[in-house]
Amino acid sequence: MAGSGDISEVKFLTIAEVATTMRVSKMTVYRLVHGGDLPAVRVGRSFRVTEKDVNEYLQRSFFDAG
C-alpha cells in the first residue's frame, strides 16, 4: 500500500470487527490504536483498521510458550 497509493483493494475493518477477530474487547482495540501499536485511519468520529495491519499485529504478537 505504501508505494502505489492504490487503496481500492484494501479491506478496512471497524473497531468492533477488529475486536471480534482478535477476540478482545473494543476498549482493548482502542487502547492499541491510541497507543500506536495498531495503525488506524480516522473517518469522522470513528476509526478503521486495515485487515493487513491486524494480521501483522497478530503475527508480531506470537511467542513461543514451549
mmCIF file as Biopython writes it, N, C-alpha, C and O atoms, coordinates in Angstrom:
data_model
#
loop_
_atom_site.group_PDB
_atom_site.id
_atom_site.type_symbol
_atom_site.label_atom_id
_atom_site.label_alt_id
_atom_site.label_comp_id
_atom_site.label_asym_id
_atom_site.label_entity_id
_atom_site.label_seq_id
_atom_site.pdbx_PDB_ins_code
_atom_site.Cartn_x
_atom_site.Cartn_y
_atom_site.Cartn_z
_atom_site.occupancy
_atom_site.B_iso_or_equiv
_atom_site.auth_seq_id
_atom_site.auth_asym_id
_atom_site.pdbx_PDB_model_num
ATOM 1   N N  . MET A ? 1  ? 0.818   -1.183  0.000  1.0 0.0 1  A 1 
ATOM 2   C CA . MET A ? 1  ? 0.000   0.000   0.000  1.0 0.0 1  A 1 
ATOM 3   C C  . MET A ? 1  ? 0.866   1.252   0.000  1.0 0.0 1  A 1 
ATOM 4   O O  . MET A ? 1  ? 0.505   2.236   -0.646 1.0 0.0 1  A 1 
ATOM 5   N N  . ALA A ? 2  ? 1.977   1.248   0.691  1.0 0.0 2  A 1 
ATOM 6   C CA . ALA A ? 2  ? 2.774   2.452   0.867  1.0 0.0 2  A 1 
ATOM 7   C C  . ALA A ? 2  ? 3.329   2.978   -0.446 1.0 0.0 2  A 1 
ATOM 8   O O  . ALA A ? 2  ? 3.414   4.192   -0.631 1.0 0.0 2  A 1 
ATOM 9   N N  . GLY A ? 3  ? 3.710   2.095   -1.364 1.0 0.0 3  A 1 
ATOM 10  C CA . GLY A ? 3  ? 4.344   2.547   -2.580 1.0 0.0 3  A 1 
ATOM 11  C C  . GLY A ? 3  ? 3.382   3.016   -3.647 1.0 0.0 3  A 1 
ATOM 12  O O  . GLY A ? 3  ? 3.603   4.063   -4.255 1.0 0.0 3  A 1 
ATOM 13  N N  . SER A ? 4  ? 2.326   2.271   -3.888 1.0 0.0 4  A 1 
ATOM 14  C CA . SER A ? 4  ? 1.462   2.562   -5.024 1.0 0.0 4  A 1 
ATOM 15  C C  . SER A ? 4  ? 0.411   3.616   -4.731 1.0 0.0 4  A 1 
ATOM 16  O O  . SER A ? 4  ? 0.012   4.345   -5.639 1.0 0.0 4  A 1 
ATOM 17  N N  . GLY A ? 5  ? -0.048  3.720   -3.500 1.0 0.0 5  A 1 
ATOM 18  C CA . GLY A ? 5  ? -1.090  4.673   -3.172 1.0 0.0 5  A 1 
ATOM 19  C C  . GLY A ? 5  ? -2.476  4.199   -3.550 1.0 0.0 5  A 1 
ATOM 20  O O  . GLY A ? 5  ? -3.449  4.918   -3.324 1.0 0.0 5  A 1 
ATOM 21  N N  . ASP A ? 6  ? -2.599  3.001   -4.124 1.0 0.0 6  A 1 
ATOM 22  C CA . ASP A ? 6  ? -3.894  2.451   -4.525 1.0 0.0 6  A 1 
ATOM 23  C C  . ASP A ? 6  ? -4.503  1.705   -3.347 1.0 0.0 6  A 1 
ATOM 24  O O  . ASP A ? 6  ? -3.980  0.678   -2.912 1.0 0.0 6  A 1 
ATOM 25  N N  . ILE A ? 7  ? -5.613  2.228   -2.836 1.0 0.0 7  A 1 
ATOM 26  C CA . ILE A ? 7  ? -6.242  1.574   -1.679 1.0 0.0 7  A 1 
ATOM 27  C C  . ILE A ? 7  ? -7.558  0.889   -2.059 1.0 0.0 7  A 1 
ATOM 28  O O  . ILE A ? 7  ? -8.344  0.525   -1.184 1.0 0.0 7  A 1 
ATOM 29  N N  . SER A ? 8  ? -7.796  0.716   -3.358 1.0 0.0 8  A 1 
ATOM 30  C CA . SER A ? 8  ? -9.049  0.114   -3.795 1.0 0.0 8  A 1 
ATOM 31  C C  . SER A ? 8  ? -9.185  -1.336  -3.346 1.0 0.0 8  A 1 
ATOM 32  O O  . SER A ? 8  ? -10.301 -1.835  -3.204 1.0 0.0 8  A 1 
ATOM 33  N N  . GLU A ? 9  ? -8.072  -2.014  -3.121 1.0 0.0 9  A 1 
ATOM 34  C CA . GLU A ? 9  ? -8.115  -3.422  -2.712 1.0 0.0 9  A 1 
ATOM 35  C C  . GLU A ? 9  ? -7.983  -3.603  -1.206 1.0 0.0 9  A 1 
ATOM 36  O O  . GLU A ? 9  ? -8.022  -4.730  -0.714 1.0 0.0 9  A 1 
ATOM 37  N N  . VAL A ? 10 ? -7.826  -2.508  -0.469 1.0 0.0 10 A 1 
ATOM 38  C CA . VAL A ? 10 ? -7.620  -2.591  0.974  1.0 0.0 10 A 1 
ATOM 39  C C  . VAL A ? 10 ? -8.954  -2.813  1.662  1.0 0.0 10 A 1 
ATOM 40  O O  . VAL A ? 10 ? -9.940  -2.142  1.356  1.0 0.0 10 A 1 
ATOM 41  N N  . LYS A ? 11 ? -8.981  -3.770  2.605  1.0 0.0 11 A 1 
ATOM 42  C CA . LYS A ? 11 ? -10.198 -4.035  3.361  1.0 0.0 11 A 1 
ATOM 43  C C  . LYS A ? 11 ? -10.075 -3.373  4.725  1.0 0.0 11 A 1 
ATOM 44  O O  . LYS A ? 11 ? -9.204  -3.722  5.522  1.0 0.0 11 A 1 
ATOM 45  N N  . PHE A ? 12 ? -10.956 -2.416  4.985  1.0 0.0 12 A 1 
ATOM 46  C CA . PHE A ? 12 ? -10.967 -1.719  6.260  1.0 0.0 12 A 1 
ATOM 47  C C  . PHE A ? 12 ? -11.969 -2.368  7.197  1.0 0.0 12 A 1 
ATOM 48  O O  . PHE A ? 12 ? -13.067 -2.741  6.784  1.0 0.0 12 A 1 
ATOM 49  N N  . LEU A ? 13 ? -11.589 -2.501  8.456  1.0 0.0 13 A 1 
ATOM 50  C CA . LEU A ? 13 ? -12.433 -3.091  9.484  1.0 0.0 13 A 1 
ATOM 51  C C  . LEU A ? 13 ? -12.782 -2.047  10.531 1.0 0.0 13 A 1 
ATOM 52  O O  . LEU A ? 13 ? -11.987 -1.149  10.810 1.0 0.0 13 A 1 
ATOM 53  N N  . THR A ? 14 ? -13.965 -2.163  11.109 1.0 0.0 14 A 1 
ATOM 54  C CA . THR A ? 14 ? -14.341 -1.297  12.216 1.0 0.0 14 A 1 
ATOM 55  C C  . THR A ? 14 ? -13.654 -1.797  13.484 1.0 0.0 14 A 1 
ATOM 56  O O  . THR A ? 14 ? -13.111 -2.901  13.514 1.0 0.0 14 A 1 
ATOM 57  N N  . ILE A ? 15 ? -13.686 -0.980  14.518 1.0 0.0 15 A 1 
ATOM 58  C CA . ILE A ? 15 ? -13.118 -1.383  15.805 1.0 0.0 15 A 1 
ATOM 59  C C  . ILE A ? 15 ? -13.820 -2.640  16.321 1.0 0.0 15 A 1 
ATOM 60  O O  . ILE A ? 15 ? -13.174 -3.536  16.863 1.0 0.0 15 A 1 
ATOM 61  N N  . ALA A ? 16 ? -15.137 -2.704  16.152 1.0 0.0 16 A 1 
ATOM 62  C CA . ALA A ? 16 ? -15.898 -3.881  16.601 1.0 0.0 16 A 1 
ATOM 63  C C  . ALA A ? 16 ? -15.477 -5.138  15.839 1.0 0.0 16 A 1 
ATOM 64  O O  . ALA A ? 16 ? -15.360 -6.212  16.429 1.0 0.0 16 A 1 
ATOM 65  N N  . GLU A ? 17 ? -15.249 -5.008  14.534 1.0 0.0 17 A 1 
ATOM 66  C CA . GLU A ? 17 ? -14.817 -6.151  13.728 1.0 0.0 17 A 1 
ATOM 67  C C  . GLU A ? 17 ? -13.417 -6.608  14.135 1.0 0.0 17 A 1 
ATOM 68  O O  . GLU A ? 17 ? -13.143 -7.807  14.196 1.0 0.0 17 A 1 
ATOM 69  N N  . VAL A ? 18 ? -12.535 -5.649  14.414 1.0 0.0 18 A 1 
ATOM 70  C CA . VAL A ? 18 ? -11.187 -5.998  14.878 1.0 0.0 18 A 1 
ATOM 71  C C  . VAL A ? 18 ? -11.271 -6.725  16.216 1.0 0.0 18 A 1 
ATOM 72  O O  . VAL A ? 18 ? -10.595 -7.733  16.423 1.0 0.0 18 A 1 
ATOM 73  N N  . ALA A ? 19 ? -12.099 -6.216  17.119 1.0 0.0 19 A 1 
ATOM 74  C CA . ALA A ? 19 ? -12.252 -6.838  18.433 1.0 0.0 19 A 1 
ATOM 75  C C  . ALA A ? 19 ? -12.761 -8.269  18.308 1.0 0.0 19 A 1 
ATOM 76  O O  . ALA A ? 19 ? -12.294 -9.158  19.020 1.0 0.0 19 A 1 
ATOM 77  N N  . THR A ? 20 ? -13.701 -8.494  17.423 1.0 0.0 20 A 1 
ATOM 78  C CA . THR A ? 20 ? -14.232 -9.842  17.201 1.0 0.0 20 A 1 
ATOM 79  C C  . THR A ? 20 ? -13.159 -10.750 16.629 1.0 0.0 20 A 1 
ATOM 80  O O  . THR A ? 20 ? -13.005 -11.890 17.067 1.0 0.0 20 A 1 
ATOM 81  N N  . THR A ? 21 ? -12.416 -10.249 15.651 1.0 0.0 21 A 1 
ATOM 82  C CA . THR A ? 21 ? -11.350 -11.034 15.030 1.0 0.0 21 A 1 
ATOM 83  C C  . THR A ? 21 ? -10.294 -11.438 16.050 1.0 0.0 21 A 1 
ATOM 84  O O  . THR A ? 21 ? -9.830  -12.578 16.059 1.0 0.0 21 A 1 
ATOM 85  N N  . MET A ? 22 ? -9.918  -10.491 16.911 1.0 0.0 22 A 1 
ATOM 86  C CA . MET A ? 22 ? -8.862  -10.729 17.897 1.0 0.0 22 A 1 
ATOM 87  C C  . MET A ? 22 ? -9.392  -11.376 19.176 1.0 0.0 22 A 1 
ATOM 88  O O  . MET A ? 22 ? -8.617  -11.801 20.033 1.0 0.0 22 A 1 
ATOM 89  N N  . ARG A ? 23 ? -10.713 -11.446 19.296 1.0 0.0 23 A 1 
ATOM 90  C CA . ARG A ? 23 ? -11.376 -11.986 20.486 1.0 0.0 23 A 1 
ATOM 91  C C  . ARG A ? 23 ? -10.982 -11.221 21.758 1.0 0.0 23 A 1 
ATOM 92  O O  . ARG A ? 23 ? -10.641 -11.806 22.786 1.0 0.0 23 A 1 
ATOM 93  N N  . VAL A ? 24 ? -11.043 -9.893  21.642 1.0 0.0 24 A 1 
ATOM 94  C CA . VAL A ? 24 ? -10.798 -8.997  22.763 1.0 0.0 24 A 1 
ATOM 95  C C  . VAL A ? 24 ? -11.928 -7.966  22.787 1.0 0.0 24 A 1 
ATOM 96  O O  . VAL A ? 24 ? -12.778 -7.951  21.897 1.0 0.0 24 A 1 
ATOM 97  N N  . SER A ? 25 ? -11.934 -7.112  23.799 1.0 0.0 25 A 1 
ATOM 98  C CA . SER A ? 25 ? -12.963 -6.084  23.882 1.0 0.0 25 A 1 
ATOM 99  C C  . SER A ? 25 ? -12.636 -4.923  22.953 1.0 0.0 25 A 1 
ATOM 100 O O  . SER A ? 25 ? -11.495 -4.758  22.519 1.0 0.0 25 A 1 
ATOM 101 N N  . LYS A ? 26 ? -13.656 -4.122  22.654 1.0 0.0 26 A 1 
ATOM 102 C CA . LYS A ? 26 ? -13.440 -2.935  21.831 1.0 0.0 26 A 1 
ATOM 103 C C  . LYS A ? 26 ? -12.490 -1.973  22.545 1.0 0.0 26 A 1 
ATOM 104 O O  . LYS A ? 26 ? -11.681 -1.311  21.894 1.0 0.0 26 A 1 
ATOM 105 N N  . MET A ? 27 ? -12.578 -1.889  23.863 1.0 0.0 27 A 1 
ATOM 106 C CA . MET A ? 27 ? -11.696 -0.991  24.613 1.0 0.0 27 A 1 
ATOM 107 C C  . MET A ? 27 ? -10.235 -1.395  24.432 1.0 0.0 27 A 1 
ATOM 108 O O  . MET A ? 27 ? -9.367  -0.528  24.340 1.0 0.0 27 A 1 
ATOM 109 N N  . THR A ? 28 ? -9.951  -2.680  24.379 1.0 0.0 28 A 1 
ATOM 110 C CA . THR A ? 28 ? -8.578  -3.150  24.140 1.0 0.0 28 A 1 
ATOM 111 C C  . THR A ? 28 ? -8.089  -2.680  22.778 1.0 0.0 28 A 1 
ATOM 112 O O  . THR A ? 28 ? -6.943  -2.250  22.646 1.0 0.0 28 A 1 
ATOM 113 N N  . VAL A ? 29 ? -8.945  -2.758  21.765 1.0 0.0 29 A 1 
ATOM 114 C CA . VAL A ? 29 ? -8.565  -2.307  20.426 1.0 0.0 29 A 1 
ATOM 115 C C  . VAL A ? 29 ? -8.324  -0.800  20.440 1.0 0.0 29 A 1 
ATOM 116 O O  . VAL A ? 29 ? -7.354  -0.329  19.847 1.0 0.0 29 A 1 
ATOM 117 N N  . TYR A ? 30 ? -9.189  -0.038  21.106 1.0 0.0 30 A 1 
ATOM 118 C CA . TYR A ? 30 ? -8.986  1.409   21.209 1.0 0.0 30 A 1 
ATOM 119 C C  . TYR A ? 30 ? -7.651  1.717   21.883 1.0 0.0 30 A 1 
ATOM 120 O O  . TYR A ? 30 ? -6.949  2.637   21.463 1.0 0.0 30 A 1 
ATOM 121 N N  . ARG A ? 31 ? -7.297  0.969   22.910 1.0 0.0 31 A 1 
ATOM 122 C CA . ARG A ? 31 ? -6.002  1.178   23.580 1.0 0.0 31 A 1 
ATOM 123 C C  . ARG A ? 31 ? -4.840  0.919   22.624 1.0 0.0 31 A 1 
ATOM 124 O O  . ARG A ? 31 ? -3.867  1.673   22.607 1.0 0.0 31 A 1 
ATOM 125 N N  . LEU A ? 32 ? -4.942  -0.137  21.834 1.0 0.0 32 A 1 
ATOM 126 C CA . LEU A ? 32 ? -3.896  -0.445  20.859 1.0 0.0 32 A 1 
ATOM 127 C C  . LEU A ? 32 ? -3.770  0.670   19.822 1.0 0.0 32 A 1 
ATOM 128 O O  . LEU A ? 32 ? -2.661  1.043   19.439 1.0 0.0 32 A 1 
ATOM 129 N N  . VAL A ? 33 ? -4.902  1.199   19.369 1.0 0.0 33 A 1 
ATOM 130 C CA . VAL A ? 33 ? -4.891  2.273   18.375 1.0 0.0 33 A 1 
ATOM 131 C C  . VAL A ? 33 ? -4.304  3.545   18.976 1.0 0.0 33 A 1 
ATOM 132 O O  . VAL A ? 33 ? -3.404  4.152   18.396 1.0 0.0 33 A 1 
ATOM 133 N N  . HIS A ? 34 ? -4.812  3.944   20.132 1.0 0.0 34 A 1 
ATOM 134 C CA . HIS A ? 34 ? -4.344  5.185   20.758 1.0 0.0 34 A 1 
ATOM 135 C C  . HIS A ? 34 ? -2.893  5.085   21.220 1.0 0.0 34 A 1 
ATOM 136 O O  . HIS A ? 34 ? -2.184  6.090   21.267 1.0 0.0 34 A 1 
ATOM 137 N N  . GLY A ? 35 ? -2.455  3.883   21.560 1.0 0.0 35 A 1 
ATOM 138 C CA . GLY A ? 35 ? -1.077  3.678   21.980 1.0 0.0 35 A 1 
ATOM 139 C C  . GLY A ? 35 ? -0.093  3.576   20.822 1.0 0.0 35 A 1 
ATOM 140 O O  . GLY A ? 35 ? 1.118   3.525   21.037 1.0 0.0 35 A 1 
ATOM 141 N N  . GLY A ? 36 ? -0.607  3.546   19.598 1.0 0.0 36 A 1 
ATOM 142 C CA . GLY A ? 36 ? 0.260   3.478   18.431 1.0 0.0 36 A 1 
ATOM 143 C C  . GLY A ? 36 ? 0.698   2.075   18.053 1.0 0.0 36 A 1 
ATOM 144 O O  . GLY A ? 36 ? 1.511   1.908   17.144 1.0 0.0 36 A 1 
ATOM 145 N N  . ASP A ? 37 ? 0.176   1.062   18.735 1.0 0.0 37 A 1 
ATOM 146 C CA . ASP A ? 37 ? 0.540   -0.320  18.438 1.0 0.0 37 A 1 
ATOM 147 C C  . ASP A ? 37 ? -0.190  -0.876  17.219 1.0 0.0 37 A 1 
ATOM 148 O O  . ASP A ? 37 ? 0.290   -1.799  16.561 1.0 0.0 37 A 1 
ATOM 149 N N  . LEU A ? 38 ? -1.357  -0.303  16.926 1.0 0.0 38 A 1 
ATOM 150 C CA . LEU A ? 38 ? -2.169  -0.763  15.798 1.0 0.0 38 A 1 
ATOM 151 C C  . LEU A ? 38 ? -2.549  0.461   14.967 1.0 0.0 38 A 1 
ATOM 152 O O  . LEU A ? 38 ? -3.322  1.303   15.424 1.0 0.0 38 A 1 
ATOM 153 N N  . PRO A ? 39 ? -2.006  0.567   13.737 1.0 0.0 39 A 1 
ATOM 154 C CA . PRO A ? 39 ? -2.310  1.735   12.898 1.0 0.0 39 A 1 
ATOM 155 C C  . PRO A ? 39 ? -3.791  1.794   12.548 1.0 0.0 39 A 1 
ATOM 156 O O  . PRO A ? 39 ? -4.421  0.762   12.315 1.0 0.0 39 A 1 
ATOM 157 N N  . ALA A ? 40 ? -4.339  2.994   12.511 1.0 0.0 40 A 1 
ATOM 158 C CA . ALA A ? 40 ? -5.751  3.171   12.173 1.0 0.0 40 A 1 
ATOM 159 C C  . ALA A ? 40 ? -5.933  4.487   11.429 1.0 0.0 40 A 1 
ATOM 160 O O  . ALA A ? 40 ? -5.113  5.400   11.529 1.0 0.0 40 A 1 
ATOM 161 N N  . VAL A ? 41 ? -7.027  4.556   10.682 1.0 0.0 41 A 1 
ATOM 162 C CA . VAL A ? 41 ? -7.409  5.757   9.964  1.0 0.0 41 A 1 
ATOM 163 C C  . VAL A ? 41 ? -8.675  6.285   10.619 1.0 0.0 41 A 1 
ATOM 164 O O  . VAL A ? 41 ? -9.610  5.530   10.884 1.0 0.0 41 A 1 
ATOM 165 N N  . ARG A ? 42 ? -8.697  7.578   10.875 1.0 0.0 42 A 1 
ATOM 166 C CA . ARG A ? 42 ? -9.888  8.172   11.470 1.0 0.0 42 A 1 
ATOM 167 C C  . ARG A ? 42 ? -10.832 8.598   10.342 1.0 0.0 42 A 1 
ATOM 168 O O  . ARG A ? 42 ? -10.438 9.308   9.418  1.0 0.0 42 A 1 
ATOM 169 N N  . VAL A ? 43 ? -12.079 8.150   10.440 1.0 0.0 43 A 1 
ATOM 170 C CA . VAL A ? 43 ? -13.117 8.504   9.481  1.0 0.0 43 A 1 
ATOM 171 C C  . VAL A ? 43 ? -14.243 9.145   10.282 1.0 0.0 43 A 1 
ATOM 172 O O  . VAL A ? 43 ? -15.030 8.459   10.935 1.0 0.0 43 A 1 
ATOM 173 N N  . GLY A ? 44 ? -14.305 10.460  10.219 1.0 0.0 44 A 1 
ATOM 174 C CA . GLY A ? 44 ? -15.275 11.152  11.058 1.0 0.0 44 A 1 
ATOM 175 C C  . GLY A ? 44 ? -14.902 10.981  12.523 1.0 0.0 44 A 1 
ATOM 176 O O  . GLY A ? 44 ? -13.805 11.350  12.941 1.0 0.0 44 A 1 
ATOM 177 N N  . ARG A ? 45 ? -15.811 10.426  13.290 1.0 0.0 45 A 1 
ATOM 178 C CA . ARG A ? 45 ? -15.542 10.196  14.710 1.0 0.0 45 A 1 
ATOM 179 C C  . ARG A ? 45 ? -15.142 8.754   15.004 1.0 0.0 45 A 1 
ATOM 180 O O  . ARG A ? 45 ? -14.916 8.400   16.161 1.0 0.0 45 A 1 
ATOM 181 N N  . SER A ? 46 ? -15.051 7.923   13.979 1.0 0.0 46 A 1 
ATOM 182 C CA . SER A ? 46 ? -14.716 6.519   14.191 1.0 0.0 46 A 1 
ATOM 183 C C  . SER A ? 46 ? -13.383 6.170   13.547 1.0 0.0 46 A 1 
ATOM 184 O O  . SER A ? 46 ? -12.828 6.952   12.776 1.0 0.0 46 A 1 
ATOM 185 N N  . PHE A ? 47 ? -12.887 5.003   13.869 1.0 0.0 47 A 1 
ATOM 186 C CA . PHE A ? 47 ? -11.613 4.534   13.341 1.0 0.0 47 A 1 
ATOM 187 C C  . PHE A ? 47 ? -11.839 3.338   12.435 1.0 0.0 47 A 1 
ATOM 188 O O  . PHE A ? 47 ? -12.800 2.587   12.597 1.0 0.0 47 A 1 
ATOM 189 N N  . ARG A ? 48 ? -10.935 3.174   11.477 1.0 0.0 48 A 1 
ATOM 190 C CA . ARG A ? 48 ? -10.911 1.988   10.628 1.0 0.0 48 A 1 
ATOM 191 C C  . ARG A ? 48 ? -9.486  1.456   10.626 1.0 0.0 48 A 1 
ATOM 192 O O  . ARG A ? 48 ? -8.521  2.219   10.593 1.0 0.0 48 A 1 
ATOM 193 N N  . VAL A ? 49 ? -9.374  0.142   10.662 1.0 0.0 49 A 1 
ATOM 194 C CA . VAL A ? 49 ? -8.079  -0.532  10.688 1.0 0.0 49 A 1 
ATOM 195 C C  . VAL A ? 49 ? -8.034  -1.474  9.493  1.0 0.0 49 A 1 
ATOM 196 O O  . VAL A ? 49 ? -9.015  -2.161  9.208  1.0 0.0 49 A 1 
ATOM 197 N N  . THR A ? 50 ? -6.911  -1.511  8.798  1.0 0.0 50 A 1 
ATOM 198 C CA . THR A ? 50 ? -6.832  -2.423  7.659  1.0 0.0 50 A 1 
ATOM 199 C C  . THR A ? 50 ? -6.673  -3.857  8.166  1.0 0.0 50 A 1 
ATOM 200 O O  . THR A ? 50 ? -6.064  -4.109  9.205  1.0 0.0 50 A 1 
ATOM 201 N N  . GLU A ? 51 ? -7.233  -4.770  7.407  1.0 0.0 51 A 1 
ATOM 202 C CA . GLU A ? 51 ? -7.124  -6.187  7.739  1.0 0.0 51 A 1 
ATOM 203 C C  . GLU A ? 51 ? -5.654  -6.611  7.767  1.0 0.0 51 A 1 
ATOM 204 O O  . GLU A ? 51 ? -5.251  -7.428  8.595  1.0 0.0 51 A 1 
ATOM 205 N N  . LYS A ? 52 ? -4.865  -6.052  6.861  1.0 0.0 52 A 1 
ATOM 206 C CA . LYS A ? 52 ? -3.427  -6.341  6.788  1.0 0.0 52 A 1 
ATOM 207 C C  . LYS A ? 52 ? -2.733  -5.937  8.090  1.0 0.0 52 A 1 
ATOM 208 O O  . LYS A ? 52 ? -1.910  -6.690  8.610  1.0 0.0 52 A 1 
ATOM 209 N N  . ASP A ? 53 ? -3.058  -4.751  8.619  1.0 0.0 53 A 1 
ATOM 210 C CA . ASP A ? 53 ? -2.438  -4.293  9.862  1.0 0.0 53 A 1 
ATOM 211 C C  . ASP A ? 53 ? -2.830  -5.171  11.052 1.0 0.0 53 A 1 
ATOM 212 O O  . ASP A ? 53 ? -2.015  -5.409  11.943 1.0 0.0 53 A 1 
ATOM 213 N N  . VAL A ? 54 ? -4.066  -5.650  11.068 1.0 0.0 54 A 1 
ATOM 214 C CA . VAL A ? 54 ? -4.494  -6.561  12.136 1.0 0.0 54 A 1 
ATOM 215 C C  . VAL A ? 54 ? -3.691  -7.852  12.057 1.0 0.0 54 A 1 
ATOM 216 O O  . VAL A ? 54 ? -3.188  -8.338  13.070 1.0 0.0 54 A 1 
ATOM 217 N N  . ASN A ? 55 ? -3.572  -8.406  10.855 1.0 0.0 55 A 1 
ATOM 218 C CA . ASN A ? 55 ? -2.816  -9.653  10.681 1.0 0.0 55 A 1 
ATOM 219 C C  . ASN A ? 55 ? -1.351  -9.476  11.059 1.0 0.0 55 A 1 
ATOM 220 O O  . ASN A ? 55 ? -0.762  -10.352 11.694 1.0 0.0 55 A 1 
ATOM 221 N N  . GLU A ? 56 ? -0.755  -8.342  10.670 1.0 0.0 56 A 1 
ATOM 222 C CA . GLU A ? 56 ? 0.645   -8.087  11.025 1.0 0.0 56 A 1 
ATOM 223 C C  . GLU A ? 56 ? 0.818   -7.924  12.530 1.0 0.0 56 A 1 
ATOM 224 O O  . GLU A ? 56 ? 1.800   -8.407  13.095 1.0 0.0 56 A 1 
ATOM 225 N N  . TYR A ? 57 ? -0.116  -7.255  13.180 1.0 0.0 57 A 1 
ATOM 226 C CA . TYR A ? 57 ? -0.047  -7.099  14.636 1.0 0.0 57 A 1 
ATOM 227 C C  . TYR A ? 57 ? -0.094  -8.473  15.312 1.0 0.0 57 A 1 
ATOM 228 O O  . TYR A ? 57 ? 0.686   -8.756  16.221 1.0 0.0 57 A 1 
ATOM 229 N N  . LEU A ? 58 ? -1.012  -9.311  14.858 1.0 0.0 58 A 1 
ATOM 230 C CA . LEU A ? 58 ? -1.133  -10.646 15.458 1.0 0.0 58 A 1 
ATOM 231 C C  . LEU A ? 58 ? 0.123   -11.475 15.216 1.0 0.0 58 A 1 
ATOM 232 O O  . LEU A ? 58 ? 0.552   -12.210 16.105 1.0 0.0 58 A 1 
ATOM 233 N N  . GLN A ? 59 ? 0.726   -11.370 14.020 1.0 0.0 59 A 1 
ATOM 234 C CA . GLN A ? 59 ? 1.972   -12.092 13.737 1.0 0.0 59 A 1 
ATOM 235 C C  . GLN A ? 59 ? 3.087   -11.635 14.679 1.0 0.0 59 A 1 
ATOM 236 O O  . GLN A ? 59 ? 3.833   -12.460 15.207 1.0 0.0 59 A 1 
ATOM 237 N N  . ARG A ? 60 ? 3.201   -10.319 14.888 1.0 0.0 60 A 1 
ATOM 238 C CA . ARG A ? 60 ? 4.229   -9.778  15.780 1.0 0.0 60 A 1 
ATOM 239 C C  . ARG A ? 60 ? 3.999   -10.210 17.225 1.0 0.0 60 A 1 
ATOM 240 O O  . ARG A ? 60 ? 4.945   -10.278 18.009 1.0 0.0 60 A 1 
ATOM 241 N N  . SER A ? 61 ? 2.756   -10.499 17.579 1.0 0.0 61 A 1 
ATOM 242 C CA . SER A ? 61 ? 2.408   -10.815 18.959 1.0 0.0 61 A 1 
ATOM 243 C C  . SER A ? 61 ? 2.619   -12.272 19.323 1.0 0.0 61 A 1 
ATOM 244 O O  . SER A ? 61 ? 2.585   -12.618 20.504 1.0 0.0 61 A 1 
ATOM 245 N N  . PHE A ? 62 ? 2.838   -13.138 18.336 1.0 0.0 62 A 1 
ATOM 246 C CA . PHE A ? 62 ? 3.070   -14.551 18.630 1.0 0.0 62 A 1 
ATOM 247 C C  . PHE A ? 62 ? 4.353   -14.739 19.425 1.0 0.0 62 A 1 
ATOM 248 O O  . PHE A ? 62 ? 5.352   -14.063 19.180 1.0 0.0 62 A 1 
ATOM 249 N N  . PHE A ? 63 ? 4.317   -15.647 20.360 1.0 0.0 63 A 1 
ATOM 250 C CA . PHE A ? 63 ? 5.542   -16.002 21.077 1.0 0.0 63 A 1 
ATOM 251 C C  . PHE A ? 63 ? 5.501   -17.496 21.372 1.0 0.0 63 A 1 
ATOM 252 O O  . PHE A ? 63 ? 4.433   -18.103 21.446 1.0 0.0 63 A 1 
ATOM 253 N N  . ASP A ? 64 ? 6.676   -18.069 21.537 1.0 0.0 64 A 1 
ATOM 254 C CA . ASP A ? 64 ? 6.806   -19.496 21.792 1.0 0.0 64 A 1 
ATOM 255 C C  . ASP A ? 64 ? 6.743   -19.745 23.293 1.0 0.0 64 A 1 
ATOM 256 O O  . ASP A ? 64 ? 7.641   -19.350 24.036 1.0 0.0 64 A 1 
ATOM 257 N N  . ALA A ? 65 ? 5.669   -20.406 23.732 1.0 0.0 65 A 1 
ATOM 258 C CA . ALA A ? 65 ? 5.484   -20.651 25.167 1.0 0.0 65 A 1 
ATOM 259 C C  . ALA A ? 65 ? 6.123   -21.953 25.601 1.0 0.0 65 A 1 
ATOM 260 O O  . ALA A ? 65 ? 6.126   -22.279 26.788 1.0 0.0 65 A 1 
ATOM 261 N N  . GLY A ? 66 ? 6.666   -22.700 24.651 1.0 0.0 66 A 1 
ATOM 262 C CA . GLY A ? 66 ? 7.170   -24.011 24.976 1.0 0.0 66 A 1 
ATOM 263 C C  . GLY A ? 66 ? 8.612   -23.969 25.268 1.0 0.0 66 A 1 
ATOM 264 O O  . GLY A ? 66 ? 9.212   -25.002 25.566 1.0 0.0 66 A 1 
#
